[in-house]
Amino acid sequence: MSVRTRIAPSPTGAPHLGTAYVGLINRVFADAHGGAFVVRIEDTDQARSSKASETAILAALCWLGLRWDEGPDVGGPHGAYRQSERLEIYHRHARELIDKGAAFRCFCTPERLAKVRQAQISAKETARYDGHCLALSKDEIDSRQAAGEASVVRLKVPDEGMSSFEDQLRGEIQVPWSQVDMQVLMKSDGFPTYHMAACVDDHLMEISHLIRGEEWMSSVPKQQLLVRAFGWQMPTLVHLPLIRNPDGSKLSKRRNPTSIDYYRRIGILPEALLNYLGTLGWSMSGDQDIFSLDEMRSAFDITRVKTSAPVFDLVKLKNFNGRYVRALDQDDFVARYAEWLSESDAPKRIAALVQERTEAFEDIASQVDYLIGRRAVLAPEDFENPRLETARQIEILALVGWSLERLERWQRDQIHACCKKICDALEMKFRDFLSPLFLAVSGRQVSLPLFDSITVLGRDLTLMRIREAMESLGGLSKKREKSLRKVFETIGAPPDNE
C-alpha cells in the first residue's frame, strides 16, 4: 500500500502553529516511506471561510518550507482539493447512506434541540440527539421536503456496545456507543459537516494514514460507522498530542501568539521555527536538537512520538533562532535581515507617518523604534492614571483585544470605529479610553498616531502587546472574564463586520 498523508486546514483565520506542527509530521512521515503529502482545504463553513485566509495559510506553510505533492494550488489526480468544490460528491454519498439505512433525515428545529440538550444536561445525562426523527416514514419525509421544510442528514448510531479502534501511538481505544452523538452529516444549507466530508475525501484521495491532533480522537467512532456503511477500509490512525503553553494550558491565541505570521513578523527564521516544531514530542537519536528537514526525514520514526503534551515555549524558540542566526556568515546575515525588512510594507507606511515630523534622519529612530522592534517593557506604575482605575484599564484592553480579533479588515478607519463603539458603550471620553491602549501598543504616553501605528504593526503584534499589557496590570480572573464576555457580546460585532 502506498503511503499517503494529508492536512486539511480550515480557512477561517490566521495560519496556526498547530497546522504547521501536524503538517511537518505528515510531510516527514510520507517522505520516510516514499509516499505523498496532500493539502486539502476544508472550507464548508461558508460563514467563516475566506479566500484571504486560504491564501495566508498556504503562503505560511510555503514560507516554512513545507511543500505538498497535491493541493488546491498545485492540483493532482484526486481533485478538487477544496471541499466547497466537491458538494455533489457528498450529496451522492449522503443519499447512499440513507438508502442503506445508515443515516436519516432530521427535521428538528434548533429550538427543540436546545430544549432537549438542556433537559439532558439538567438530568446529568450525555447531551446527544434523542432520535426524534429516526422513525419517520419515507412518505412523511417526502411530504415535509416538498413543503420546503428544512432538514439535515444525521448518522445512525447503535444503542448498545462499544466502538473499538487502534491508534498507532496509544494502542486499543474503546468508546461506548452511548457516548456517541447522532452526528449531523449534511447541514440544511447543503454543505457537509467535517465528519462527512473528511471521511469521504480521505477515502477518495486514498489517504493511508490519518495523522492529526488528539482532539479528533472523539470523531473516530463516527468515522468507523461511515467507513463500515460504505464498505471501505479504515486508514491507520495516529493522534498527536496537543501542543501546550508552558503553564500546561492548550495553545490558544488568547494566551500566546499562535499565528505563523506573528513569528515571521518578529524575525524568526523559518528553518529555526520548523526545527523547533520538530523537537516537540519527538527527538533525534542522541542529544542532537539542531537538525534540517532532510535530516528529520531520514531519521523519522513515528512510533517515537511521545503522547505526553509537548510545550511550545517562546523563550526556547528564540534560543533556537539565535543559534541559527549566529551560525549565518555575515553576508547571509545581512541578506536575511534585508529580506525580512523587504517582506513588509511597514517601512513605506512608517515613512508616511514620520516624514512631516522629521527635521533630520537621526530623528526617525526615536519615533519609530516601537514599530520596528519590541516596545518598552511595561510595569503597573506606567499605567497610573488619576482618571482611570487599573481594573477599568484592564477591561478596556480586554474588550478592544476581543473586538480586534474579530475585525475583518485591518484598516485604520475600521480600527478607529471598533474602538469608538466600545468607548461609547462604556460611556467614556475617547481620550481617557485610549490612554491604556497607547501604552500597550507603543510603551509611551505619546507616540505616532495610535490607529496608524496599530495598522502598521498588524493584528498579531497588536494583540500580543495588548495581552502583555493586561498581564503587567494583573490580568483578568476567570470570573471577571466570564462576566466581561457577556458585556462584550452586548456591544456586538465590530462595525466593519455588521
Steps between C-alpha positions, in 0.01 A plus 500: 500500500629844405534739793292817459452760774316830516419811694169677453507853643184707521545847345328680787787697651873550515739211420536308826812349655304179559442468125874534440582246772258238368601582142867442584431157646285403201763625255798318653300179556395493135856572388643232730282243321534633147141623507302814420382791714169670418355837604121524490302811589198437724294806412149369566438763770390761250431765762859500628711374210682748279731494201734739680541254787567212259765706321664594830507139623660366182751787491600441863554128444710576191704754697577230755621268224212252523416411140223264393458261211129565440284794598275785387788701354699216338217269398523123490306189390256506793364856473323718562693580818249749640199341663270776377573372148402141586139546615343260251734226622375543858134513395541177305658325795238637740224351283685169505514505880126570524421221251709259708327602823825638646371859511163677519335836440434716805256794504554605864519876548790666686251597772393140561859376500599768753218394735595132473865581566418712804277227643775242457758726665261566790453126542880455489476290185727505194368778275416335166229481241199305632401320179178699454497467118639148474163336432364742239353320199618570147162651413517743792856596414407560135196705603694722739778556248244585229354758737843664524570398859868524589679178588842353563644153452608323821711192564334198662687380810454163679322508836729246665854368485836663448700660225850350504789629292879493495720807521861449396629702795242415765393141431139384521237758593138423584208743508144398599252572222280662764754787508491555124256754358290450188718747317368734231664395173335743257383841620177668391703735277613204291857498632654200678635505852862411569414138582332429168733693273823384665402133491393508134800704389752290693371192320479652152842661539639163615635632830674206667595660833295754695757693703319777684451663839357304789197729513366300204516168685136536609394507134644154425186302600292709259759448230492126570125487439535686171788285381308181581184624330691574181700177519832681510822437694590719796827695464773439756440741788763713672378766742768749599494667842386862510765769532480676836612829649772481768228514769335187357204678339403430141688712246251778430512845347341632819817409691787513249556577132392197298525648151798398289494855361576642845830313515580604146429863590732502803789355298506129583675304224272241337756220532539577871123492560465175303791347690346600834162355403682180407630466857150515653421147608769342282877499508797392293716222639756619747478859617486672159240777510609706198411319178378574149178379342702251293664362814162463667366316194787253508468425871124526555321215678143584595489241777747721689252788520411546867137518605571744783409857407793690347558855622543793263729744678572833330818543704634167372395585145695826515798306634475267200471796266800670658712193435393501135561875465848479653589213267444718192804654339492879494388532138213256559406683817477831314305337217251329732450818699441700184257235378309521829470878468394486136224244560289762677356825375559642849799721395286678241213544746738622770656750259156651437455544876838654584587712196303803620642456850869475399764773481798265464521127435644452847154592634340194344629220725364651821156542341459154350697262725179338632382436143812319380599324821368412843339780692612586854418250774205633699453507877179571696622849596515594131120480492439724801218733404290707743203480262515126438516214750717197422198269477340730243816510291515119495137490386570748219797299377305173515199638312717662233707183459194278461345741253818535291523120482167500317574794271485388138690789335817619673480863395531826691139614470363161601732481802395851605130415463550179696653688795244780481214251524642348818572845645142612438364181658711569810387866498855632524693792358697376200828648625473318833392181325805502273755564775575133590492405134769759416721347769429141398584563136793744523625481859463879515253763609556682169582332169430517131125489423354198679278353229768541234745328734259209554452470124878482444557247780233263371252285685733246663751745645226737617306225677818365659586844640148542637524161673842586645367831629206327668736254666721783627187643669410167660272357232139386521372236739291225343193630681553856379577386146175303489291800605694735269442265207126551552552876481705449183221302333250777574730749326482285188724443203749765388338755263704362208325163539144625524 
